[in-house]
Protein backbone atom coordinates (compact mmCIF):
# COMPACT_ATOMS: atom_id res chain seq x y z
CA UNK A 1 0.00 0.00 0.00
CA UNK A 2 2.87 2.37 0.66
CA UNK A 3 1.37 3.59 3.95
CA UNK A 4 0.78 2.24 7.47
CA UNK A 5 -2.87 1.12 7.32
CA UNK A 6 -3.82 1.29 11.01
CA UNK A 7 -3.00 4.99 11.27
CA UNK A 8 -4.48 6.20 7.99
CA UNK A 9 -7.36 8.62 8.48
CA UNK A 10 -10.84 7.17 8.16
CA UNK A 11 -13.39 9.89 8.61
CA UNK A 12 -12.46 11.81 11.75
CA UNK A 13 -10.40 8.99 13.29
CA UNK A 14 -7.71 6.53 12.30
CA UNK A 15 -8.46 3.19 10.65
CA UNK A 16 -7.65 1.28 13.85
CA UNK A 17 -9.86 3.61 15.91
CA UNK A 18 -12.75 3.05 13.48
CA UNK A 19 -12.33 -0.72 13.79
CA UNK A 20 -12.28 -0.60 17.58
CA UNK A 21 -15.28 1.75 17.69
CA UNK A 22 -17.35 -0.60 15.51
CA UNK A 23 -16.43 -3.62 17.62
CA UNK A 24 -17.20 -1.76 20.84
CA UNK A 25 -20.54 -0.51 19.47
CA UNK A 26 -21.46 -4.12 18.66
CA UNK A 27 -21.22 -4.96 22.36
CA UNK A 28 -17.99 -6.94 22.41
CA UNK A 29 -16.89 -7.01 26.04
CA UNK A 30 -13.13 -7.43 25.74
CA UNK A 31 -11.08 -5.82 22.98
CA UNK A 32 -7.48 -6.85 22.42
CA UNK A 33 -5.48 -5.16 19.68
CA UNK A 34 -2.50 -7.15 18.45
CA UNK A 35 0.38 -4.79 17.74
CA UNK A 36 3.76 -5.27 16.15
CA UNK A 37 5.27 -2.86 13.63
CA UNK A 38 5.03 0.72 14.94
CA UNK A 39 3.44 -0.58 18.15
CA UNK A 40 4.07 2.64 20.06
CA UNK A 41 2.17 4.71 17.52
CA UNK A 42 -0.81 2.35 17.57
CA UNK A 43 -0.84 2.38 21.39
CA UNK A 44 -0.77 6.18 21.33
CA UNK A 45 -3.64 6.33 18.82
CA UNK A 46 -5.77 4.19 21.13
CA UNK A 47 -4.54 5.62 24.46
CA UNK A 48 -7.85 7.47 24.97
CA UNK A 49 -9.69 4.12 25.02
CA UNK A 50 -8.95 2.64 28.47
CA UNK A 51 -10.93 -0.54 27.73
CA UNK A 52 -8.53 -1.61 24.94
CA UNK A 53 -5.81 -4.08 25.86
CA UNK A 54 -2.80 -4.97 23.75
CA UNK A 55 -0.96 -8.13 22.78
CA UNK A 56 2.38 -8.02 20.98
CA UNK A 57 3.43 -9.89 17.89
CA UNK A 58 7.20 -9.52 17.99
CA UNK A 59 7.77 -11.42 14.73
CA UNK A 60 7.88 -8.81 11.97
CA UNK A 61 6.70 -10.15 8.65
CA UNK A 62 4.98 -13.16 10.21
CA UNK A 63 1.75 -14.59 8.88
CA UNK A 64 -1.60 -13.59 10.39
CA UNK A 65 -1.72 -16.83 12.41
CA UNK A 66 1.00 -15.52 14.71
CA UNK A 67 -1.06 -12.42 15.47
CA UNK A 68 -4.14 -14.57 16.06
CA UNK A 69 -2.17 -16.71 18.52
CA UNK A 70 -0.89 -13.64 20.41
CA UNK A 71 -4.47 -12.37 20.67
CA UNK A 72 -5.79 -15.75 21.86
CA UNK A 73 -3.07 -15.86 24.53
CA UNK A 74 -4.28 -12.50 25.87
CA UNK A 75 -7.99 -13.39 26.04
CA UNK A 76 -9.42 -13.66 29.55
CA UNK A 77 -9.60 -17.19 30.93
CA UNK A 78 -13.40 -17.04 31.26
CA UNK A 79 -14.02 -16.07 27.62
CA UNK A 80 -15.82 -18.68 25.53
CA UNK A 81 -15.91 -16.94 22.14
CA UNK A 82 -13.33 -15.01 20.12
CA UNK A 83 -14.00 -12.49 17.35
CA UNK A 84 -11.10 -12.02 14.94
CA UNK A 85 -11.35 -8.70 13.13
CA UNK A 86 -8.92 -7.23 10.62
CA UNK A 87 -7.54 -3.71 10.85
CA UNK A 88 -7.97 -3.17 7.13
CA UNK A 89 -11.77 -3.45 7.39
CA UNK A 90 -12.76 -0.23 9.18
CA UNK A 91 -16.20 0.00 7.58
CA UNK A 92 -17.69 -3.22 9.00
CA UNK A 93 -20.76 -1.92 10.83
CA UNK A 94 -21.66 -2.91 14.38
CA UNK A 95 -24.91 -4.46 13.09
CA UNK A 96 -22.96 -7.02 11.06
CA UNK A 97 -20.92 -7.97 14.12
CA UNK A 98 -24.06 -8.22 16.24
CA UNK A 99 -25.53 -10.58 13.61
CA UNK A 100 -22.60 -12.94 14.11
CA UNK A 101 -22.91 -12.80 17.90
CA UNK A 102 -26.68 -13.43 17.72
CA UNK A 103 -26.23 -16.35 15.31
CA UNK A 104 -23.70 -17.93 17.65
CA UNK A 105 -26.01 -17.44 20.66
CA UNK A 106 -28.95 -18.91 18.75
CA UNK A 107 -27.16 -21.92 17.25
CA UNK A 108 -24.06 -22.61 19.34
CA UNK A 109 -22.02 -22.80 16.11
CA UNK A 110 -18.29 -23.16 16.72
CA UNK A 111 -17.25 -21.06 13.70
CA UNK A 112 -19.34 -18.16 12.42
CA UNK A 113 -18.50 -16.28 9.22
CA UNK A 114 -20.28 -13.26 7.74
CA UNK A 115 -21.33 -13.52 4.13
CA UNK A 116 -22.15 -10.88 1.55
CA UNK A 117 -23.20 -11.79 -1.97
CA UNK A 118 -22.05 -15.38 -1.51
CA UNK A 119 -18.56 -14.33 -0.36
CA UNK A 120 -17.30 -15.04 3.12
CA UNK A 121 -15.54 -12.30 5.00
CA UNK A 122 -14.47 -10.95 8.38
CA UNK A 123 -14.75 -10.60 11.27
CA UNK A 124 -15.10 -14.27 12.16
CA UNK A 125 -16.28 -15.75 15.43
CA UNK A 126 -14.65 -18.81 17.03
CA UNK A 127 -15.71 -20.95 19.94
CA UNK A 128 -12.75 -20.96 22.29
CA UNK A 129 -13.05 -24.73 22.57
CA UNK A 130 -10.82 -24.35 19.48
CA UNK A 131 -8.23 -22.41 21.51
CA UNK A 132 -5.40 -24.93 21.01
CA UNK A 133 -5.97 -25.02 17.25
CA UNK A 134 -5.99 -21.23 17.12
CA UNK A 135 -2.69 -21.18 19.02
CA UNK A 136 -1.05 -23.55 16.55
CA UNK A 137 -2.27 -22.45 13.13
CA UNK A 138 -0.25 -23.69 10.17
CA UNK A 139 1.55 -20.52 9.08
CA UNK A 140 1.12 -20.94 5.34
CA UNK A 141 -2.63 -21.58 5.56
CA UNK A 142 -3.61 -19.71 8.74
CA UNK A 143 -7.31 -19.55 9.53
CA UNK A 144 -8.15 -21.23 6.22
CA UNK A 145 -6.71 -24.52 7.52
CA UNK A 146 -8.86 -24.31 10.64
CA UNK A 147 -11.97 -23.66 8.57
CA UNK A 148 -11.09 -26.54 6.26
CA UNK A 149 -10.64 -28.89 9.22
CA UNK A 150 -14.03 -27.89 10.66
CA UNK A 151 -15.95 -27.30 7.46
CA UNK A 152 -19.10 -29.01 8.76
CA UNK A 153 -19.15 -26.69 11.79
CA UNK A 154 -18.97 -23.39 9.91
CA UNK A 155 -22.11 -21.27 10.00
CA UNK A 156 -22.23 -18.65 7.24
CA UNK A 157 -24.42 -15.71 8.21
CA UNK A 158 -25.72 -13.39 5.49
CA UNK A 159 -25.27 -9.78 6.61
CA UNK A 160 -26.47 -6.46 5.24
CA UNK A 161 -23.02 -5.04 4.57
CA UNK A 162 -20.64 -5.52 1.65
CA UNK A 163 -17.81 -4.28 3.88
CA UNK A 164 -17.36 -7.70 5.52
CA UNK A 165 -15.94 -8.95 2.21
CA UNK A 166 -13.80 -5.89 1.40
CA UNK A 167 -10.45 -4.83 2.72
CA UNK A 168 -7.83 -2.25 1.85
CA UNK A 169 -4.74 -3.91 0.46
CA UNK A 170 -3.85 -1.11 -1.95
CA UNK A 171 -3.92 2.66 -1.86
CA UNK A 172 -6.67 2.70 -4.49
CA UNK A 173 -8.82 0.34 -2.40
CA UNK A 174 -8.35 2.60 0.62
CA UNK A 175 -9.35 5.72 -1.32
CA UNK A 176 -12.35 3.94 -2.89
CA UNK A 177 -13.55 2.68 0.49
CA UNK A 178 -13.18 6.12 2.06
CA UNK A 179 -15.14 7.68 -0.82
CA UNK A 180 -17.88 5.07 -0.54
CA UNK A 181 -18.28 5.46 3.22
CA UNK A 182 -17.78 9.23 3.57
CA UNK A 183 -18.50 10.61 0.11
CA UNK A 184 -15.03 12.09 -0.27
CA UNK A 185 -11.38 11.14 -0.67
CA UNK A 186 -9.26 10.91 2.48
CA UNK A 187 -7.40 14.02 3.57
CA UNK A 188 -4.00 12.38 3.26
CA UNK A 189 -1.84 11.62 0.27
CA UNK A 190 0.40 8.61 -0.15
C-alpha positions as a Markdown table, in Angstrom:
| # | Residue | x | y | z |
|---|---|---|---|---|
| 1 | Unk | 0.0 | 0.0 | 0.0 |
| 2 | Unk | 2.9 | 2.4 | 0.7 |
| 3 | Unk | 1.4 | 3.6 | 4.0 |
| 4 | Unk | 0.8 | 2.2 | 7.5 |
| 5 | Unk | -2.9 | 1.1 | 7.3 |
| 6 | Unk | -3.8 | 1.3 | 11.0 |
| 7 | Unk | -3.0 | 5.0 | 11.3 |
| 8 | Unk | -4.5 | 6.2 | 8.0 |
| 9 | Unk | -7.4 | 8.6 | 8.5 |
| 10 | Unk | -10.8 | 7.2 | 8.2 |
| 11 | Unk | -13.4 | 9.9 | 8.6 |
| 12 | Unk | -12.5 | 11.8 | 11.7 |
| 13 | Unk | -10.4 | 9.0 | 13.3 |
| 14 | Unk | -7.7 | 6.5 | 12.3 |
| 15 | Unk | -8.5 | 3.2 | 10.7 |
| 16 | Unk | -7.6 | 1.3 | 13.8 |
| 17 | Unk | -9.9 | 3.6 | 15.9 |
| 18 | Unk | -12.7 | 3.1 | 13.5 |
| 19 | Unk | -12.3 | -0.7 | 13.8 |
| 20 | Unk | -12.3 | -0.6 | 17.6 |
| 21 | Unk | -15.3 | 1.7 | 17.7 |
| 22 | Unk | -17.4 | -0.6 | 15.5 |
| 23 | Unk | -16.4 | -3.6 | 17.6 |
| 24 | Unk | -17.2 | -1.8 | 20.8 |
| 25 | Unk | -20.5 | -0.5 | 19.5 |
| 26 | Unk | -21.5 | -4.1 | 18.7 |
| 27 | Unk | -21.2 | -5.0 | 22.4 |
| 28 | Unk | -18.0 | -6.9 | 22.4 |
| 29 | Unk | -16.9 | -7.0 | 26.0 |
| 30 | Unk | -13.1 | -7.4 | 25.7 |
| 31 | Unk | -11.1 | -5.8 | 23.0 |
| 32 | Unk | -7.5 | -6.8 | 22.4 |
| 33 | Unk | -5.5 | -5.2 | 19.7 |
| 34 | Unk | -2.5 | -7.1 | 18.5 |
| 35 | Unk | 0.4 | -4.8 | 17.7 |
| 36 | Unk | 3.8 | -5.3 | 16.1 |
| 37 | Unk | 5.3 | -2.9 | 13.6 |
| 38 | Unk | 5.0 | 0.7 | 14.9 |
| 39 | Unk | 3.4 | -0.6 | 18.1 |
| 40 | Unk | 4.1 | 2.6 | 20.1 |
| 41 | Unk | 2.2 | 4.7 | 17.5 |
| 42 | Unk | -0.8 | 2.3 | 17.6 |
| 43 | Unk | -0.8 | 2.4 | 21.4 |
| 44 | Unk | -0.8 | 6.2 | 21.3 |
| 45 | Unk | -3.6 | 6.3 | 18.8 |
| 46 | Unk | -5.8 | 4.2 | 21.1 |
| 47 | Unk | -4.5 | 5.6 | 24.5 |
| 48 | Unk | -7.8 | 7.5 | 25.0 |
| 49 | Unk | -9.7 | 4.1 | 25.0 |
| 50 | Unk | -8.9 | 2.6 | 28.5 |
| 51 | Unk | -10.9 | -0.5 | 27.7 |
| 52 | Unk | -8.5 | -1.6 | 24.9 |
| 53 | Unk | -5.8 | -4.1 | 25.9 |
| 54 | Unk | -2.8 | -5.0 | 23.8 |
| 55 | Unk | -1.0 | -8.1 | 22.8 |
| 56 | Unk | 2.4 | -8.0 | 21.0 |
| 57 | Unk | 3.4 | -9.9 | 17.9 |
| 58 | Unk | 7.2 | -9.5 | 18.0 |
| 59 | Unk | 7.8 | -11.4 | 14.7 |
| 60 | Unk | 7.9 | -8.8 | 12.0 |
| 61 | Unk | 6.7 | -10.1 | 8.7 |
| 62 | Unk | 5.0 | -13.2 | 10.2 |
| 63 | Unk | 1.7 | -14.6 | 8.9 |
| 64 | Unk | -1.6 | -13.6 | 10.4 |
| 65 | Unk | -1.7 | -16.8 | 12.4 |
| 66 | Unk | 1.0 | -15.5 | 14.7 |
| 67 | Unk | -1.1 | -12.4 | 15.5 |
| 68 | Unk | -4.1 | -14.6 | 16.1 |
| 69 | Unk | -2.2 | -16.7 | 18.5 |
| 70 | Unk | -0.9 | -13.6 | 20.4 |
| 71 | Unk | -4.5 | -12.4 | 20.7 |
| 72 | Unk | -5.8 | -15.8 | 21.9 |
| 73 | Unk | -3.1 | -15.9 | 24.5 |
| 74 | Unk | -4.3 | -12.5 | 25.9 |
| 75 | Unk | -8.0 | -13.4 | 26.0 |
| 76 | Unk | -9.4 | -13.7 | 29.5 |
| 77 | Unk | -9.6 | -17.2 | 30.9 |
| 78 | Unk | -13.4 | -17.0 | 31.3 |
| 79 | Unk | -14.0 | -16.1 | 27.6 |
| 80 | Unk | -15.8 | -18.7 | 25.5 |
| 81 | Unk | -15.9 | -16.9 | 22.1 |
| 82 | Unk | -13.3 | -15.0 | 20.1 |
| 83 | Unk | -14.0 | -12.5 | 17.4 |
| 84 | Unk | -11.1 | -12.0 | 14.9 |
| 85 | Unk | -11.4 | -8.7 | 13.1 |
| 86 | Unk | -8.9 | -7.2 | 10.6 |
| 87 | Unk | -7.5 | -3.7 | 10.9 |
| 88 | Unk | -8.0 | -3.2 | 7.1 |
| 89 | Unk | -11.8 | -3.5 | 7.4 |
| 90 | Unk | -12.8 | -0.2 | 9.2 |
| 91 | Unk | -16.2 | 0.0 | 7.6 |
| 92 | Unk | -17.7 | -3.2 | 9.0 |
| 93 | Unk | -20.8 | -1.9 | 10.8 |
| 94 | Unk | -21.7 | -2.9 | 14.4 |
| 95 | Unk | -24.9 | -4.5 | 13.1 |
| 96 | Unk | -23.0 | -7.0 | 11.1 |
| 97 | Unk | -20.9 | -8.0 | 14.1 |
| 98 | Unk | -24.1 | -8.2 | 16.2 |
| 99 | Unk | -25.5 | -10.6 | 13.6 |
| 100 | Unk | -22.6 | -12.9 | 14.1 |
| 101 | Unk | -22.9 | -12.8 | 17.9 |
| 102 | Unk | -26.7 | -13.4 | 17.7 |
| 103 | Unk | -26.2 | -16.4 | 15.3 |
| 104 | Unk | -23.7 | -17.9 | 17.7 |
| 105 | Unk | -26.0 | -17.4 | 20.7 |
| 106 | Unk | -29.0 | -18.9 | 18.7 |
| 107 | Unk | -27.2 | -21.9 | 17.3 |
| 108 | Unk | -24.1 | -22.6 | 19.3 |
| 109 | Unk | -22.0 | -22.8 | 16.1 |
| 110 | Unk | -18.3 | -23.2 | 16.7 |
| 111 | Unk | -17.2 | -21.1 | 13.7 |
| 112 | Unk | -19.3 | -18.2 | 12.4 |
| 113 | Unk | -18.5 | -16.3 | 9.2 |
| 114 | Unk | -20.3 | -13.3 | 7.7 |
| 115 | Unk | -21.3 | -13.5 | 4.1 |
| 116 | Unk | -22.1 | -10.9 | 1.5 |
| 117 | Unk | -23.2 | -11.8 | -2.0 |
| 118 | Unk | -22.1 | -15.4 | -1.5 |
| 119 | Unk | -18.6 | -14.3 | -0.4 |
| 120 | Unk | -17.3 | -15.0 | 3.1 |
| 121 | Unk | -15.5 | -12.3 | 5.0 |
| 122 | Unk | -14.5 | -10.9 | 8.4 |
| 123 | Unk | -14.8 | -10.6 | 11.3 |
| 124 | Unk | -15.1 | -14.3 | 12.2 |
| 125 | Unk | -16.3 | -15.8 | 15.4 |
| 126 | Unk | -14.7 | -18.8 | 17.0 |
| 127 | Unk | -15.7 | -20.9 | 19.9 |
| 128 | Unk | -12.7 | -21.0 | 22.3 |
| 129 | Unk | -13.1 | -24.7 | 22.6 |
| 130 | Unk | -10.8 | -24.4 | 19.5 |
| 131 | Unk | -8.2 | -22.4 | 21.5 |
| 132 | Unk | -5.4 | -24.9 | 21.0 |
| 133 | Unk | -6.0 | -25.0 | 17.2 |
| 134 | Unk | -6.0 | -21.2 | 17.1 |
| 135 | Unk | -2.7 | -21.2 | 19.0 |
| 136 | Unk | -1.0 | -23.6 | 16.5 |
| 137 | Unk | -2.3 | -22.5 | 13.1 |
| 138 | Unk | -0.3 | -23.7 | 10.2 |
| 139 | Unk | 1.5 | -20.5 | 9.1 |
| 140 | Unk | 1.1 | -20.9 | 5.3 |
| 141 | Unk | -2.6 | -21.6 | 5.6 |
| 142 | Unk | -3.6 | -19.7 | 8.7 |
| 143 | Unk | -7.3 | -19.5 | 9.5 |
| 144 | Unk | -8.1 | -21.2 | 6.2 |
| 145 | Unk | -6.7 | -24.5 | 7.5 |
| 146 | Unk | -8.9 | -24.3 | 10.6 |
| 147 | Unk | -12.0 | -23.7 | 8.6 |
| 148 | Unk | -11.1 | -26.5 | 6.3 |
| 149 | Unk | -10.6 | -28.9 | 9.2 |
| 150 | Unk | -14.0 | -27.9 | 10.7 |
| 151 | Unk | -16.0 | -27.3 | 7.5 |
| 152 | Unk | -19.1 | -29.0 | 8.8 |
| 153 | Unk | -19.1 | -26.7 | 11.8 |
| 154 | Unk | -19.0 | -23.4 | 9.9 |
| 155 | Unk | -22.1 | -21.3 | 10.0 |
| 156 | Unk | -22.2 | -18.7 | 7.2 |
| 157 | Unk | -24.4 | -15.7 | 8.2 |
| 158 | Unk | -25.7 | -13.4 | 5.5 |
| 159 | Unk | -25.3 | -9.8 | 6.6 |
| 160 | Unk | -26.5 | -6.5 | 5.2 |
| 161 | Unk | -23.0 | -5.0 | 4.6 |
| 162 | Unk | -20.6 | -5.5 | 1.6 |
| 163 | Unk | -17.8 | -4.3 | 3.9 |
| 164 | Unk | -17.4 | -7.7 | 5.5 |
| 165 | Unk | -15.9 | -8.9 | 2.2 |
| 166 | Unk | -13.8 | -5.9 | 1.4 |
| 167 | Unk | -10.5 | -4.8 | 2.7 |
| 168 | Unk | -7.8 | -2.3 | 1.8 |
| 169 | Unk | -4.7 | -3.9 | 0.5 |
| 170 | Unk | -3.8 | -1.1 | -2.0 |
| 171 | Unk | -3.9 | 2.7 | -1.9 |
| 172 | Unk | -6.7 | 2.7 | -4.5 |
| 173 | Unk | -8.8 | 0.3 | -2.4 |
| 174 | Unk | -8.3 | 2.6 | 0.6 |
| 175 | Unk | -9.3 | 5.7 | -1.3 |
| 176 | Unk | -12.3 | 3.9 | -2.9 |
| 177 | Unk | -13.6 | 2.7 | 0.5 |
| 178 | Unk | -13.2 | 6.1 | 2.1 |
| 179 | Unk | -15.1 | 7.7 | -0.8 |
| 180 | Unk | -17.9 | 5.1 | -0.5 |
| 181 | Unk | -18.3 | 5.5 | 3.2 |
| 182 | Unk | -17.8 | 9.2 | 3.6 |
| 183 | Unk | -18.5 | 10.6 | 0.1 |
| 184 | Unk | -15.0 | 12.1 | -0.3 |
| 185 | Unk | -11.4 | 11.1 | -0.7 |
| 186 | Unk | -9.3 | 10.9 | 2.5 |
| 187 | Unk | -7.4 | 14.0 | 3.6 |
| 188 | Unk | -4.0 | 12.4 | 3.3 |
| 189 | Unk | -1.8 | 11.6 | 0.3 |
| 190 | Unk | 0.4 | 8.6 | -0.2 |
